[in-house]
């Protein structure tokens, strides 16, 4: 069995990507107590309300199980029309948090807006986990968190988890139909796209009285940042794109090929290390054999629940293994364990793999608003959701693209501007960040984005995965960029100190 330290590291390392592997997840209703990795905004009565622009904020604390301390903030709501063409119709109360510098001296007028990933994550819930990277930035600037419409406490769009393990296109379309019907009384699902969210952000900017803003997007949040800079260049002082999704990209079945490319790099850390290769063999060869076995015949596995310590029994399927491999690949400290887990399972010891897969599902279940996710993907990327024969032999195969296409066939779709997938151009200062081992937004995406941004610069962080703004000296460089809005002047040599994470050769860790 693995050590408690290893389990803790891996629990903290779990991160979400552009589109969750399980396409439908539950999430708490608005104003219900948050669970899982969702942050809680708790009202604080000790301090007085503060005004920013025309908005009145009341004191609150932001906390998350994945962050050490609670963050003192101010919270409010701001109403916007659901359909801007019908301003007298239904309105959405956007959930907003404001983190002000402790000292108001030398306060800069252009705040930083943090844009969460997904699509389907909420900014207020996600931010506490990356706050440490903002330490220097927060000394002189306000940080604004807006739960994108359809996420968090901004008219959350979430549906119940489907029963059973049927991932066929017909079953997935049926689940989408149920979800759409469930959400119809509270939302017109056509109006929860990136374009709608960009209009919301600019309305918030105007309401707080900011002439210009800095946008920091992670993963899907980089799409929001680029779209905002396209629509409102005069209001955009700078953008930071961490694990960037190019405007030109339609999601399609990018996940299968990108994951396999990242696994090739990550598994090479084992095959090129004699002690790991001699002990664990070739992880990719063993993974392919394991997946083939489970596709032919799923196994019933008895294991110890990683959270409760109780004995449980569940079915291990190929989809379970593929989902775990995909999510662990997002972060090298988690991916370092994959060769050992795969080798154990290849030799008939499935308990640890099953326990971690189930722990992953529990950690992820409340992190995505899947109704909002479908409104975004089905409106903006529907035409590219096609099976690709060349991906049939990958870890994910075509099931994800086929499942999403089936769900989108039943989902209401919003309007997308004709130039939505045109590259971002212009003189906006842009700092673009990529992890060398990112399994969903590889470095070539960053290369594509900076081609059309003369004031942009790409930094590729050695041995890193997805969401890299907190790695090594990156927070220092990030703060310098926000201060000067000049990416090309940054001295990135400090990033050369980043090291690769050695593969685990046992459940106690890697060899010295």
C-alpha positions in Angstrom: 0.0 0.0 0.0 1.2 3.6 -0.7 2.1 5.9 2.1 -0.2 8.5 3.6 2.2 11.2 2.3 1.9 9.9 -1.2 -2.0 9.9 -1.0 -2.0 13.4 0.3 0.3 14.7 -2.4 -1.8 13.2 -5.1 -5.1 14.5 -3.6 -3.7 18.0 -3.7 -2.3 17.5 -7.2 -5.7 16.8 -8.8 -6.6 19.6 -11.2 -9.3 20.1 -13.7 -8.8 20.7 -17.5 -10.8 22.2 -20.3 -13.5 19.5 -20.3 -13.8 17.0 -17.5 -13.5 13.3 -18.5 -16.8 12.5 -16.9 -19.1 14.8 -18.8 -21.9 15.2 -16.2 -21.1 15.9 -12.6 -23.3 17.2 -9.8 -22.6 20.5 -8.1 -24.3 22.2 -5.1 -27.2 24.5 -5.8 -26.6 28.2 -5.3 -26.4 29.3 -1.7 -26.1 25.7 -0.5 -23.0 24.8 1.5 -20.1 24.1 -0.8 -18.4 20.8 -0.8 -15.3 19.1 -2.3 -12.8 21.6 -3.7 -15.3 24.4 -4.0 -14.4 27.6 -2.1 -16.8 29.0 0.5 -17.6 32.7 0.7 -18.5 33.3 4.3 -20.0 36.6 5.4 -18.1 38.5 8.0 -20.0 41.0 10.2 -17.0 42.6 12.0 -16.0 45.0 9.2 -18.0 47.6 7.4 -19.2 47.5 3.7 -17.0 49.1 1.1 -17.8 50.7 -2.2 -15.9 50.1 -5.4 -17.3 52.2 -8.2 -21.1 51.8 -8.0 -21.0 48.4 -6.3 -21.3 48.0 -2.5 -19.3 45.0 -1.1 -19.7 43.4 2.3 -16.9 41.6 4.1 -16.5 37.9 3.5 -13.9 35.1 3.8 -12.9 32.8 0.9 -11.8 29.3 1.9 -11.0 26.1 0.1 -9.9 22.6 1.4 -7.0 22.9 -1.0 -5.7 26.2 0.4 -4.1 26.5 3.8 -5.7 29.8 5.0 -8.9 31.6 4.4 -8.7 34.9 2.4 -10.3 38.1 3.7 -12.3 39.6 0.9 -15.4 41.6 0.1 -18.3 40.1 -1.8 -21.4 41.3 -3.7 -23.7 40.5 -6.5 -24.3 42.4 -9.7 -27.3 41.8 -11.9 -27.1 41.5 -15.7 -29.7 40.5 -18.3 -29.6 36.9 -19.2 -30.4 37.9 -22.8 -29.0 41.3 -23.6 -31.4 41.7 -26.5 -34.2 41.4 -24.0 -33.2 43.6 -21.0 -36.6 43.3 -19.5 -36.4 39.5 -19.3 -34.7 37.3 -16.7 -31.7 38.6 -14.9 -28.6 36.9 -13.5 -27.0 37.9 -10.2 -23.3 37.5 -10.8 -21.3 36.5 -7.8 -18.3 38.8 -7.3 -15.4 38.8 -4.8 -12.9 41.7 -4.4 -9.5 41.2 -2.8 -8.0 44.6 -1.9 -4.4 45.3 -1.0 -3.9 45.6 2.8 -2.2 49.0 2.2 -3.9 51.5 -0.1 -0.7 53.4 -0.7 0.5 53.2 -4.3 -2.7 51.5 -5.3 -2.7 51.1 -9.1 -6.0 51.9 -11.0 -6.1 48.8 -13.2 -7.3 45.7 -11.3 -6.6 42.1 -12.1 -9.4 39.9 -13.1 -8.8 36.1 -12.6 -10.6 33.9 -15.1 -11.1 30.2 -14.1 -10.8 27.1 -16.3 -13.2 24.4 -17.3 -15.4 25.5 -18.9 -17.5 25.1 -15.7 -15.2 26.2 -12.9 -16.0 29.2 -10.8 -13.5 32.0 -10.2 -14.4 32.4 -6.5 -14.0 28.7 -5.9 -10.8 28.3 -7.9 -8.8 31.3 -6.8 -7.7 30.4 -3.3 -5.6 27.5 -4.7 -3.5 30.0 -6.8 -3.5 33.0 -4.4 0.1 32.4 -3.5 1.1 33.3 -7.0 -0.6 36.7 -6.7 1.2 37.8 -3.5 3.2 40.5 -5.1 0.5 41.5 -7.5 -2.0 42.0 -4.7 0.3 44.5 -2.9 -0.6 47.3 -5.4 -3.7 46.1 -7.3 -7.2 44.9 -6.6 -8.0 41.4 -7.6 -11.6 40.8 -8.9 -13.2 37.4 -9.1 -16.4 37.0 -11.1 -18.2 33.6 -11.1 -18.9 33.2 -14.8 -22.6 33.0 -15.5 -23.7 29.3 -15.1 -20.9 28.6 -12.5 -20.5 28.9 -8.7 -23.2 31.3 -7.4 -24.0 32.9 -10.7 -27.1 30.9 -11.6 -25.3 27.6 -11.4 -26.1 25.1 -14.2 -25.5 21.6 -12.9 -27.2 18.3 -13.3 -27.3 15.0 -11.4 -24.7 12.3 -12.2 -26.1 9.7 -14.6 -26.8 6.3 -13.2 -24.6 3.4 -14.4 -21.6 3.2 -16.6 -23.2 3.4 -20.0 -21.1 5.9 -22.0 -22.7 5.1 -25.4 -23.7 8.1 -27.6 -27.3 7.2 -27.1 -27.0 7.2 -23.3 -25.1 10.4 -23.3 -27.6 12.1 -25.5 -30.4 10.9 -23.1 -28.5 12.4 -20.2 -28.1 15.8 -22.0 -31.8 15.8 -22.7 -32.6 15.2 -19.1 -30.2 17.9 -18.0 -31.5 20.5 -20.4 -35.1 19.8 -19.3 -34.0 20.1 -15.6 -32.3 23.4 -16.1 -34.9 25.0 -18.5 -37.0 26.6 -15.7 -34.0 28.5 -14.4 -32.1 29.4 -17.5 -32.2 29.8 -21.3 -29.2 27.7 -22.1 -28.4 29.6 -25.3 -27.1 32.6 -23.3 -24.3 31.0 -21.3 -21.5 31.2 -23.9 -18.1 32.8 -23.7 -19.4 35.8 -25.6 -22.1 36.3 -23.0 -19.5 36.1 -20.2 -17.3 38.6 -21.9 -20.1 41.1 -22.0 -20.7 40.4 -18.3 -17.0 41.1 -17.5 -17.1 44.4 -19.3 -20.2 45.4 -17.4 -18.5 44.6 -14.1 -15.4 46.6 -15.2 -17.6 49.6 -15.9 -19.5 49.2 -12.6 -16.3 49.2 -10.5 -15.1 52.3 -12.3 -12.0 50.7 -13.9 -10.9 52.3 -17.2 -8.5 49.3 -18.0 -8.1 45.9 -16.5 -5.5 43.1 -16.6 -6.9 39.6 -17.4 -5.3 36.4 -16.0 -6.8 33.3 -17.5 -6.1 29.6 -16.8 -7.0 27.0 -19.4 -10.5 27.8 -20.7 -10.1 31.1 -19.0 -7.5 32.0 -21.6 -10.3 31.7 -24.2 -12.3 34.2 -22.2 -9.3 36.6 -21.9 -8.6 36.5 -25.7 -12.2 37.1 -26.5 -12.4 40.0 -24.1 -9.2 41.5 -25.6 -10.8 41.2 -29.1 -14.1 42.8 -28.2 -12.7 45.4 -25.8 -9.1 46.3 -26.7 -9.4 49.8 -25.3 -10.2 48.4 -21.9 -7.5 45.7 -21.9 -4.2 46.7 -20.3 -2.6 43.3 -20.4 -3.3 39.6 -20.6 -1.7 36.5 -19.0 -2.6 33.3 -20.7 -1.7 30.2 -18.5 -2.0 27.0 -20.5 -3.5 28.7 -23.5 -6.4 27.6 -25.7 -5.9 29.5 -29.0 -8.8 31.4 -30.5 -8.3 29.4 -33.7 -8.7 26.1 -31.9 -12.0 24.1 -32.0 -11.9 21.5 -29.3 -12.9 18.5 -31.3 -11.0 15.4 -30.2 -7.8 17.3 -29.3 -7.7 15.5 -25.9 -6.8 12.1 -27.2 -3.7 13.1 -29.3 -2.5 15.7 -26.8 -2.7 13.3 -23.9 -0.7 10.6 -25.8 1.9 13.1 -26.8 2.3 14.2 -23.1 2.4 10.6 -21.9 5.2 9.8 -24.3 7.3 12.6 -22.7 6.3 11.7 -19.1 6.8 7.9 -19.5 10.2 8.6 -21.0 11.3 9.8 -17.5 10.9 6.1 -16.6 12.2 4.3 -19.7 15.3 6.6 -19.9 16.1 5.9 -16.2 17.7 2.4 -15.8 16.4 1.8 -12.3 12.9 2.6 -13.3 12.9 0.7 -16.5 14.4 -2.3 -14.9 11.9 -2.3 -12.1 8.7 -1.2 -13.9 9.3 -1.9 -17.6 7.8 0.2 -20.3 4.7 2.0 -18.9 3.1 2.6 -22.3 3.3 -1.0 -23.3 1.8 -2.1 -20.0 -0.9 0.5 -20.1 -2.0 -0.5 -23.6 -2.2 -4.2 -22.5 -4.1 -3.2 -19.3 -6.7 -1.2 -21.3 -7.2 -3.9 -23.8 -7.8 -6.4 -21.0 -10.3 -4.2 -19.3 -12.1 -3.4 -22.5 -12.6 -7.1 -23.1 -13.6 -7.8 -19.6 -14.0 -5.3 -16.7 -12.9 -6.6 -13.3 -14.5 -6.5 -9.9 -11.8 -5.1 -7.5 -11.8 -5.1 -3.7 -9.9 -2.2 -2.3 -9.6 0.1 0.7 -11.3 3.5 0.3 -8.6 6.2 0.4 -10.8 8.7 2.2 -12.7 6.5 4.8 -10.3 3.5 5.1 -13.3 1.2 4.6 -13.2 -1.9 2.4 -15.2 -1.5 -0.8 -15.8 -3.4 -4.0 -16.3 -1.7 -7.4 -15.9 -2.5 -11.1 -12.7 -1.4 -12.8 -13.2 -0.5 -16.4 -11.0 0.8 -19.1 -12.7 4.2 -18.9 -11.8 4.3 -15.2 -8.1 3.8 -15.9 -8.1 6.2 -18.9 -9.8 8.9 -16.8 -7.2 8.5 -14.0 -4.3 8.6 -16.4 -5.6 11.7 -18.1 -6.2 13.7 -14.9 -2.9 12.6 -13.2 -1.0 13.6 -16.4 -2.0 17.2 -15.7 0.6 17.5 -12.9 4.0 15.9 -12.9 4.0 15.1 -9.2 0.9 12.9 -9.8 2.1 11.6 -13.1 5.3 10.3 -11.5 3.2 7.6 -9.8 1.6 6.3 -13.0 4.3 3.9 -14.1 4.2 2.2 -10.7 0.4 2.1 -10.6 0.2 0.6 -14.1 2.9 -1.9 -13.4 1.1 -3.1 -10.2 -2.1 -3.5 -12.1 -0.4 -5.3 -15.0 0.7 -7.9 -12.4 -2.8 -8.4 -11.1 -2.6 -5.9 -8.1 -5.4 -3.5 -8.9 -6.2 -2.2 -5.4 -4.2 1.0 -5.4 -5.2 2.0 -8.9 -8.8 1.5 -8.0 -8.6 3.4 -4.7 -7.0 6.4 -6.4 -9.4 6.3 -9.3 -12.3 6.5 -6.9 -10.7 9.2 -4.8 -10.2 11.2 -8.0 -13.9 10.9 -8.9 -14.8 12.1 -5.4 -12.4 15.1 -5.6 -13.7 16.1 -9.0 -17.4 15.7 -8.6 -18.2 19.2 -7.5 -15.6 21.1 -9.5 -17.5 21.6 -12.8 -20.8 23.1 -13.8 -21.5 20.7 -16.6 -24.7 22.5 -17.9 -22.6 25.7 -18.5 -19.8 23.6 -20.0 -22.2 22.1 -22.6 -23.6 25.6 -23.4 -20.1 26.7 -24.2 -18.7 23.7 -26.0 -21.9 22.9 -28.0 -22.2 26.5 -29.2 -18.6 27.2 -29.9 -17.0 23.8 -30.9 -19.9 21.6 -32.0 -18.7 21.3 -35.6 -15.4 19.8 -34.6 -16.7 17.1 -32.4 -15.9 14.3 -34.8 -14.3 10.9 -34.4 -10.8 10.5 -35.8 -9.7 7.1 -37.0 -6.1 8.0 -36.3 -7.0 8.4 -32.6 -8.6 4.9 -32.2 -5.5 3.5 -30.6 -4.9 6.3 -28.1 -5.7 6.1 -24.3 -8.9 8.1 -24.7 -9.8 6.9 -28.2 -12.9 8.6 -29.7 -15.3 8.0 -26.9 -15.0 11.5 -25.5 -15.6 13.2 -28.9 -18.5 10.9 -29.7 -20.1 11.4 -26.3 -19.8 15.2 -26.5 -21.2 15.2 -30.0 -24.2 13.1 -28.9 -24.8 15.5 -26.0 -24.5 18.6 -28.2 -27.1 17.2 -30.6 -29.6 17.6 -27.8 -28.3 20.8 -26.3 -29.6 24.4 -27.0 -27.0 26.5 -28.8 -26.2 30.1 -28.6 -24.9 32.7 -31.1 -21.2 32.8 -31.8 -19.7 35.8 -33.6 -18.4 35.2 -37.1 -14.9 36.0 -36.1 -14.9 34.0 -32.9 -12.2 31.6 -34.1 -10.0 34.3 -35.6 -6.5 34.7 -33.9 -6.1 37.5 -31.4 -4.1 40.3 -33.0 -3.1 43.8 -31.9 -0.6 45.4 -29.6 -2.0 44.1 -26.2 0.9 43.0 -23.9 0.6 39.3 -23.4 2.5 36.8 -21.2 1.8 33.3 -22.5 2.7 30.3 -20.3 2.9 26.6 -21.1 4.1 23.5 -19.4 6.4 21.2 -21.3 4.3 18.1 -20.3 0.9 19.7 -20.5 -1.5 16.9 -21.7 -4.3 19.3 -23.0 -2.7 22.6 -24.0 0.8 21.8 -25.3 3.5 24.4 -25.9 2.7 24.5 -29.7 -0.6 26.3 -28.7 1.4 29.1 -27.1 3.6 29.3 -30.1 0.5 29.8 -32.3 -0.9 32.5 -30.1 2.2 34.7 -29.9 2.7 34.7 -33.7 0.0 37.3 -34.0 0.9 39.3 -30.8 3.9 41.5 -31.4 4.0 42.4 -27.7 3.5 38.8 -26.6 6.1 36.4 -25.2 5.9 32.6 -24.6 7.6 30.9 -21.6 7.7 27.1 -21.7 8.3 25.7 -18.2 10.5 22.6 -18.1 8.9 19.4 -16.9 5.7 21.2 -15.9 2.1 20.2 -16.7 -1.1 22.2 -16.8 -1.6 25.5 -14.9 1.9 26.7 -14.3 1.6 30.3 -12.9 2.7 29.1 -9.5 5.7 27.1 -10.5 9.2 28.1 -9.5 10.0 31.8 -9.9 6.9 32.2 -12.2 5.0 34.3 -9.5 7.9 36.8 -9.5 7.9 37.1 -13.3 4.1 37.3 -13.3 4.3 40.3 -10.9 6.9 42.0 -12.9 4.8 41.6 -16.1 1.7 43.1 -14.4 3.8 46.0 -13.1 5.4 47.0 -16.4 3.2 45.2 -19.0 6.3 44.3 -20.9 6.8 40.5 -21.4 9.9 40.8 -23.5 11.8 42.6 -20.8 11.4 39.7 -18.3 14.6 37.8 -17.4 13.3 34.2 -17.5 16.7 32.5 -16.6 15.4 31.7 -13.1 13.0 29.2 -14.7 16.0 27.1 -15.6 16.1 25.9 -12.0 12.9 23.9 -12.5 13.7 20.2 -12.4 11.9 17.1 -13.7 9.9 15.0 -11.2 11.6 11.6 -11.1 9.2 8.6 -11.5 8.1 6.7 -8.5 9.8 3.2 -8.4 7.9 2.3 -5.2 5.0 3.7 -3.3 7.5 5.4 -1.0 8.6 7.7 -3.8 11.5 7.9 -6.2 15.0 6.6 -5.7 17.6 9.1 -4.2 
